[in-house]
Amino acid sequence: MTTTTSSRSTGVGRVLIAVYGLLALAATGRSVFQLFDDFDRAPVAYSLSALAAVVYIVATVALIMPGDVWYRVAWITIGFELLGVLVVGLLSIFDPVLFPAKTVWSMFGRGYGFVPLVLPILGMLWLYRHRARPTAAASAEPRAV
Amino acid sequence: MIEWFTWAQIAVAVVAGLLAVALGLFGRTPDDLTMGATALVTVLLVVQVVVSLLAPAFGNTATGSALEFWVYLVTALIIPPLAIVWGLVDRTRWSTAILGVACLAVAVMLYRMYQIWFVQVA
């Protein structure tokens, strides 16, 4: 196998990767500012911001890289994002005291135009449509058996 | 930050963004128009850096956190050049859409910068 680009990084998937990269950049920028500015004010929210930023970076890389392992990493990170935005979104509405400061996932990502809520769903659809097909993988290899 | 300049800059970024997203969806590969519009957004960001560096010397200081403002501005300045490089390397219509997404992201970030500089709630 000498394929250099994965099927996930073609066509409209490139837009998905670009938006993921953008969100990774935005989340990292905010989290760096929060960590340096006043971490003690809201350690839970700020730690979560940092964690979210790391997850977005890993998800972006996983979407670009070819191979089964990265495909699985993409599923895990994108699944984690969806879980994060749903759990933190609900908690930030029902228990605002827990999240005195904004995170990328607060209020279902309202501060980011709900992109954090929509993106993992689009990402999962994309991954599902581009799952490895056993026949395609087999035909690329010399026929054994 | 100068109020009218910032609004003009946001308007340019929104128009450039919508134009490139639309042209990308219509199947246009990155061309002088969309790349030029994104380059214009970049140039205006550089002007914004100069303006915001000089403004405090004239008594025009950020009402909010200057650190947060600069994190936004520096991050925003990175985005359109990356999209332009992407558009040069990857000659597909999706690169045109990415140019648009980059410009729209810059517009949103400029609006946040505007709030940090001028508007403080509570």
Chai-1 contact restraints between the chains, C-beta under 6 A:
chainA,res_idxA,chainB,res_idxB,connection_type,confidence,min_distance_angstrom,max_distance_angstrom,comment,restraint_id
A,V12,B,W94,contact,1.0,0.0,6.0,A-B,restraint_1
A,R14,B,W94,contact,1.0,0.0,6.0,A-B,restraint_2
A,V15,B,W94,contact,1.0,0.0,6.0,A-B,restraint_3
A,V15,B,A97,contact,1.0,0.0,6.0,A-B,restraint_4
A,V15,B,I98,contact,1.0,0.0,6.0,A-B,restraint_5
A,A18,B,I98,contact,1.0,0.0,6.0,A-B,restraint_6
A,L22,B,A105,contact,1.0,0.0,6.0,A-B,restraint_7
A,G29,B,V71,contact,1.0,0.0,6.0,A-B,restraint_8
A,G29,B,T75,contact,1.0,0.0,6.0,A-B,restraint_9
A,F33,B,E68,contact,1.0,0.0,6.0,A-B,restraint_10
A,F33,B,V71,contact,1.0,0.0,6.0,A-B,restraint_11
